[in-house]
C-alpha cells in the first residue's frame, strides 16, 4: 500500500476508508535487484516476471526498471497473470537469453511457487524473489518485509477500527523489519558463490 499506487492520499493521512500496513514492495523490489547484482555482477540481462493484473503493476514495473537502469542492467519484463501463463513466460525468459530472473511479489506466484520453481529449475537460471516462501521452495534468494510481523500489526488496526477509530485518521504503518533469505543449496546446484558480504547480512541461510 502506498500513495503512488493510488490507494491512499498520503501515509500520514490516508483519507477515505483505507489504512493499514504498507509492505513497501517497490523499495524491496529495488533492493532485490541490487542484491542479485551483488551476487551475479556479470549478469546483465535480467528477466522480470510480473502480473499485469496486479493493482501495483505499474509501480512495481517502474521500480524494477529504475533499479536496473541505475545498475546499467537490461530489465526485460515478461508477463504471467494466471497459472496457465507461467510455462510460456519462463520459456520467453529463456528465449530472451536472460542471465538471471527477478520474480515480482504476487499472490499468483506465491500460490504456484512449487510449479514455478520446477519451471525455473529447468532453465538453470538464478532467480531472486520478493517473498521468502519462494526461497524455501528452492529459489536462490529473497528480500522482503517480515509478513508475519505485518499481519500482527494489521490485527491492531482491526482492533482499533472495531473500537471506533476512523481509518482516514490512522496513519499507514511502514515496515521496520526486512528479511534477506539465501538458499545455499540452490547456489551450489547452480555453481554460484554467494559473496561473504551477502551471507553476513542474511537473516536466514538455507543449507
Buried (B, 14 or more C-beta within 10 A) or exposed (E): BBBEBEBBEEBEEBEEEBBBBBBBBBBBBBBBBBBBBBBBEEBBBBBBBBBEEBEBBEBBBEBBBBBBEEBEBBBBBBBBBEEEBBBEBBBBBBEEEBBBBBBBBBEBBBEBBEEBBBBBBEBEBBBBBBBBBBBBBBBBBBBBBBBEBBEEBBEEBEEBBEEEEEBBEBEBBBBEEBBBBBBBEBBEEBEBEBEEEBEEEBEEBBE
